[in-house]
Amino acid sequence: MEADARTLLGKHETDVPILADRDGAAMDAYGISFDLPEMLRPMYAERMGFPGRNPATGWRLPVPATFVVDTMGVIPRAPLPRRLPLPHGAARHRDGGAGAVAA
């Protein structure tokens, strides 16, 4: 997971810090996780290696989101709404995790 993010950031020549949310705690805390619908799972397994690619969260995936954090560590305004519409058949995931690790 971290290697994929570093490769992507390297292609765009940036030193932006990335979050490796290994157990899904950050996506759950910000309300941006969903369970991938059954009908999409075969495609994600074949083309992207899920659920093995991210074993701690399995079929629970994040909705892409951007948050701006000020110098005091506060998110003054989130550009995306906290409750996002989910793809047809997706269910919002509610259980928490042990924490996220910055990579």
C-alpha positions as CSV (number, residue, x, y, z in Angstrom):
1,M,0.0,0.0,0.0
2,E,2.7,2.5,1.0
3,A,4.8,1.6,-2.0
4,D,1.9,2.3,-4.4
5,A,1.4,5.8,-2.8
6,R,5.1,6.6,-2.9
7,T,5.3,5.6,-6.6
8,L,2.4,7.8,-7.4
9,L,3.8,10.8,-5.5
10,G,7.2,10.2,-7.1
11,K,5.7,10.5,-10.6
12,H,4.3,13.9,-9.7
13,E,7.5,15.2,-8.0
14,T,6.0,16.1,-4.7
15,D,6.9,15.6,-1.1
16,V,3.4,15.7,0.3
17,P,3.1,13.5,3.4
18,I,0.9,10.4,2.8
19,L,-1.3,8.5,5.2
20,A,-1.1,4.7,5.3
21,D,-4.4,3.8,6.8
22,R,-3.6,0.1,7.2
23,D,-6.6,-0.8,9.4
24,G,-9.1,1.6,8.0
25,A,-9.3,3.7,11.2
26,A,-8.9,7.0,9.4
27,M,-11.5,6.3,6.8
28,D,-13.9,5.2,9.4
29,A,-13.2,8.2,11.7
30,Y,-13.9,10.6,8.8
31,G,-17.0,8.6,7.6
32,I,-15.6,7.9,4.1
33,S,-15.6,4.1,4.0
34,F,-18.0,1.8,2.2
35,D,-18.3,-2.0,1.6
36,L,-17.7,-2.8,-2.0
37,P,-20.9,-4.3,-3.6
38,E,-20.8,-8.0,-4.3
39,M,-21.3,-7.5,-8.0
40,L,-18.0,-5.5,-8.2
41,R,-15.9,-7.8,-6.2
42,P,-14.8,-10.2,-9.0
43,M,-13.5,-7.3,-11.1
44,Y,-11.6,-5.7,-8.1
45,A,-10.1,-9.1,-7.3
46,E,-9.0,-9.8,-10.9
47,R,-7.8,-6.3,-11.8
48,M,-6.6,-4.9,-8.6
49,G,-5.8,-7.8,-6.3
50,F,-8.4,-7.2,-3.6
51,P,-9.0,-8.2,-0.9
52,G,-5.5,-9.4,-0.5
53,R,-4.0,-6.0,-1.5
54,N,-5.4,-4.5,1.7
55,P,-6.0,-7.5,4.0
56,A,-6.9,-5.6,7.2
57,T,-9.9,-3.9,5.6
58,G,-10.8,-6.5,2.9
59,W,-13.8,-5.3,0.8
60,R,-14.1,-2.1,2.9
61,L,-12.7,0.7,0.8
62,P,-12.3,4.5,1.2
63,V,-14.2,7.1,-0.8
64,P,-11.5,9.4,-2.2
65,A,-11.5,12.6,-0.1
66,T,-9.4,15.7,0.4
67,F,-8.9,17.5,3.8
68,V,-6.9,20.6,4.4
69,V,-5.2,20.7,7.8
70,D,-4.0,24.0,9.1
71,T,-0.7,24.6,11.0
72,M,-2.5,23.9,14.3
73,G,-3.6,20.5,13.1
74,V,-7.2,21.5,12.7
75,I,-9.4,20.8,9.6
76,P,-11.0,24.2,9.2
77,R,-13.3,23.1,6.4
78,A,-13.6,19.8,4.7
79,P,-14.1,20.2,0.9
80,L,-16.3,17.1,0.8
81,P,-19.5,16.5,2.8
82,R,-19.1,14.2,5.7
83,R,-22.0,12.0,4.5
84,L,-21.2,11.1,0.9
85,P,-23.6,9.3,-1.4
86,L,-22.4,5.7,-1.9
87,P,-22.5,3.5,-5.0
88,H,-25.6,1.5,-5.6
89,G,-25.6,-1.5,-3.2
90,A,-22.8,-0.2,-1.0
91,A,-23.2,-0.1,2.7
92,R,-21.4,2.4,5.0
93,H,-19.0,0.6,7.4
94,R,-19.2,1.6,11.1
95,D,-16.6,-0.4,13.2
96,G,-13.4,1.4,14.2
97,G,-9.8,0.3,14.0
98,A,-6.6,0.6,16.0
99,G,-5.2,3.6,14.3
100,A,-3.5,5.0,11.2
101,V,0.2,5.3,10.5
102,A,1.8,8.1,8.6
103,A,4.2,6.8,6.0
